[in-house]
Amino acid sequence: MAIPKVVTFGEIMLRLSTPGYQRFNQARQFDISYGGGEANVAVSLAQFGVDAHYVTRLPKNEIAEACIGELRKQGVKTDSIVRGGERIGIYFLETGASQRPSKVIYDRAHSAIAEISPGMVDWKRVFEGATWFHVTGITPALSHSASEATVEAATIAKQMGLTVSCDLNYRKKLWTREQAEKVMSRVMENVDLAIANEEDAEMVFGIKAGETDVHAGKLDVAKYQSVGEQIMKRFPSVKKVAITLRESLSASDNNWSAVLWDGSRFYQSRKYAIRIVDRVGGGDSFGAGLIYGLVSGKSPQDSLEFAVAASCLKHTIPGDFNSVSLSEVESLIKEGGSGRVQR
């Protein structure tokens, strides 16, 4: 089978995280890395052997060059990145533990990609030979021009016959629910695979999964079939809906699983009890795993299991990127993840 080409589009940021579990007011230095939803997906796909191409807009300075270098080191193709603007976005992370949640502070206003506009990217050239295009609800939340650029990209991808996936990824710090519904409805008109967490569909489209309480770790899994059905009814282009299910016992311990609805069958994955090292990027690693499974010809059930296993491993790795191999994910699926030392 030919190696599939997958394109992702979005913002990558400089990540400044407090060492260990220090609070912001304790930290005297920050650990530097890079991350962002769509970039995280591209990195995961590259680790799995996919021809992963990442599109964004970055300024012409040394920090942006270091960021691009990191993506290339991870195997991601960066030749379609647009240069311009004044700054790369930044986010600060304080990692929580036990009953203390993690906290994120954004410093991304007027970033280079927030000022992107339709026509800046030659999408027909970018999509040449591509099989799949992935976006999230984060990039269109950055600005009106970024939302128009996202709609443009998804529309052209659909016209060129690519499979389009979208992770709703609602961010209340970036826009209102009303703004999200208006813009994401336009994006979803071109989407084949919709990805969401247990709350996204409600926050963006008002579609709720029965009486669930994500904060108490109580989820009525069967009700998520209805969420999938309602999304498909509203957006006829959507052929599959995947929903990650996080049962938050504390900031340190979660139960992790997912479901998939394809219009005729409801698939449910195994559940993993995870001790969290870093949960940032967990949803992105799931999306990447699902895309990999589907583009490589796995069945819906096997694709779902692969995605959940990949994301389970991501929760054990510091940083946004999921630095795991194909064989490590397959080993977890096969052996169940006892955590024994590999000698």
N, C-alpha and C positions, 0 to 999 in steps of 0.2 A: 504494500500500500504506500502511495506517495505521502510524503510528510505534509500534513495540512498547514496552510498559512492562516494564522489568526491575527487580527488587528484589534488593538484596544486603544481607547482615546480618553484622556482625562488629565487631571492635575497630579503632579508629583511634588512633594514638599520636603523641605529639610526638617527632619525630626530631631528635636532636642528633648531628651528624656532624662529624668533625674536618676542618678546611679542607684541600683538596687531598688529598695522600696522607700527611698527618702521622699519627704514631702517637698513641695516647692520652697517653703520657707526654711528648709534645712540645707538645700543643695547649694554647693559652692562651685559646682561645675556641671556640665551636661554631657551626656553621651550623644554623639552625632551619628545619625543614619538617615536614610531616605525612605519615603513611602507614600502611597496614595492608592486608592482602590483599584484603579485600572492598571496602574503600574504593577501592583502586587499580583494581579491576575496574569499579566504578561510574564513576570518572573517565574511564577509557578509553572506555567505552560512551557516555558523554555527548559525548566528542570526536567520536564516529562518528555522532552524531545520534539516538541512542537515548534514550528517556524513562527516565533512570536514577534510581532512588530508593534511598537508602542508609539503613539502619536500624542504630542503635547506641544506647548509653546513655552520656551525658556529664554531668559535674557542671555546676552553675550557677556558672561563674567566667569570668574574662576569657580565659584560655587556651583553654577550650572554645569560647568565642564566636569567637575567632580561627580555630580549627580549622573550625568550621561555616562561617564566612565564606569560608575557602579552598575548601571543597567547593562552595559556591554559586558562587564565581567560576569554578570549573571546569565549571559547568552541571549539577551533581548536585542533585536534589531532597532536601531535608533535613527536611521537615515531619513525618516519622514518627520522628525521633530522640527518644528518651525522656530526660528530664532527671532527674538524681539522682546520689547517690553523692558521694564526696569528692575523687576525683582522676582525671586522664587518665593512661593508661599512657605510659611513656617508653621509647625505646630509643636507645642510643648506638652509633654506627657508626664504625669505623675502616676506611677503604677500602684494600684490599690492592693490590699490583702485582707483576707477574712471578711469582716463586715464593712471595711472601708473601701469604697469604690474607687476605681481609677478616674482621673480627671484629665481632660484635654482642653487646652487653651489655643485657639487659632489666631494666627497673625498672617492672614492671607489676602486681606483687602488689596485691590489693585495689583495682584500678582499678574505675571505675564499672560497666563492662560485666562484669567478673569477678563482680560481685554482682547481676547481672540474674537474674531467675527467671521461670519460666513464668507467664503471665498479665499481665506488665508491658506487653506489646505487643499491641495489638488487631490480630492478624494478618489477620482477615477483612476489616477495613477497609483495611489496608495492601495486601492482594493484590487488592482490587477493580480490575478492568480490566487486571490484570497478565497477562503471557504467560509470564514466566520468573522463577525464583527461584534465587539462587546463594549457597552457603555454602562454607566451607572447614573443614579439620580443625584450624584454629588456635583459633577461638572456643570449641569444646567442650573444648579442652585447658586453658582458663583456670581452670575451677572446676566442681564438680559441678552447681551451679545453672545455669551457662552452658551446660553440655552438655545439661541438660534443656530449656533454652530453645531450643537449636538443634534438638533432636529435635522439640519442639513446632512450631517454625516449618516445618520440612521436612514434617512430617506434615500440617499444615493446607494447605500449598501443594499437596501431592499430592492431597489430598481436593478441593481447589477446581479441579483440572484444569491447574495450571501445570506446565510443564516444570521439573524440578529438576536443577541441576548442583551437583557437589561436587568441589572440589580437595582431595585427601587431605592435602597440605601437612603432613607429619609433622614435629613440632618436638621433638627429644629433650630440650631444656631445659625443656619445659613438662610432659611426662608420659612414662610408660613405654610400651613397645610393648604390654604387656598391657592397660594402661588404654585405649590408643588403639584396639586391636582391639575391645574390649568396647563402647565408645561409638560408634565409627564404623560398626560393624555395624548398629546401630540407625538411624543416619542414612541409611546406604546402602539400607535397605529402601524408601526413598522416592525414590531418585535415578534419573534417566533418563540423565544424562551424567556419567561419572566421569572426572576429570582427575587425572593424577599425573605426577611426574617419574620418572626411571629407577630410583629406589630406593624410592619411597613404598609401592608395593604390597607389596614385601618387608618393609619396616619395620612396616607396619600389619597386613597380613594373611598374611605369610609366603610371598607369591607371588613367586618369583624368576625372572628372565629369563635362564636358562642361565648360561653362564660369561662374565660381563661384569665389567669392571673400570673403574668410572667415574672413579677417581682416575688411572688410566693412560690415560684417553681411549679405551678399547677397549670398544665396545658391539656386541653381536650383534643387529642391528636386527630380523632375522627372528624372533627369539625373543619379541619383545614381542607378537606375535599371540597366543601362548599365554597371556601375562599377561591380555590382554583377554578371552580365552575363559574363563579361570578366574574372573575377576571376575564375568562375566555368569552363569556357572554357579552361583556362590555367591549372587549377588544378582539374581534374575530380573527385577526392575524395570529394571535397567540396559540401555539400548539401544545405547549408544555408549561406548567407552573411548578416551580420548586420552592419549598419553604423550609428554612432552617429552624429548628426548635431548640432553643436554649432554656433549660430549666436552671435558673440562677439560685443556687443554694447559698452562695456567698461570692465575694469577689475572687476567691481562691478556688472554689469548687463548683463546677457546673455539670449537669447532664447534657449531652449533646447528641442530636439526631436530626433527621430531616425526612420530608415527604415529597413525593412527586406525583402530579396529576397530569395525565396525557389526554384527557378527554374521554377515556373509556376505562382506564384502570388507575387505582390509587395505590402507589407504592410507598412503603415505609421502610426506613433503614433500621439497622441495629442501633442501640443506644450505647454511648460511651460515657463513663464517669471520668471526668478529666480534672486534674489538678493543674491550675493555670499558671504558666510562667508569664505569658503575654498574650492577651486576647485580641489585640489590635491586628487586623488583617485576617481574623478567623473566617469571616464571611467571604472575603475575597478568595481565600484558599479553597473554600467550598465551591464557589463559582467556577474557579479554574479547574478543579477536579471534575466537576460535572461537564464542562465544555470538553475537557480531554476525553472523558468516557464516551461522550456522544460522537465526537469527530473521529474517534478511533474505532467506532463500530461496536462498542459494548451495548448490551441490552439496557433498557431503562433502569432495571433493578441493579445491575452491576455498575452502571454509571453513578447511580445514587450512592451505593456503598463505597465506591472509590472516592467520591467527593467528600463524604462524611469522614472517612478514614484519613484522607489528606488533611482535612481541616482539624481533626483531632490532634494530629501530630503538630500542626502549626501552633496550637495553643501552648506547646512545650518549648517554643523557640523564641528568644528575644528578637525584637525588630519586626518590621512590617512584612518582610519577605519570608516565604515558606521554603526554607532551604532543605527540602527533602527530595529523595530520588524516587523514581518510579518503583524500584524494587522495595524500598522501605514502606511505601504505602501498601503494596501488594502483600508484603510480609505481615503487616498489621491486620489486613483483612483475613489472611489465612490462619494466622497463629493467635490472634486475639489480643496481643499487646500485653504480655506479662511484665515487660520492663526488665527482663533478665539481661545481664551483661552479655554482649556479643563478643566472643573470644575466637 
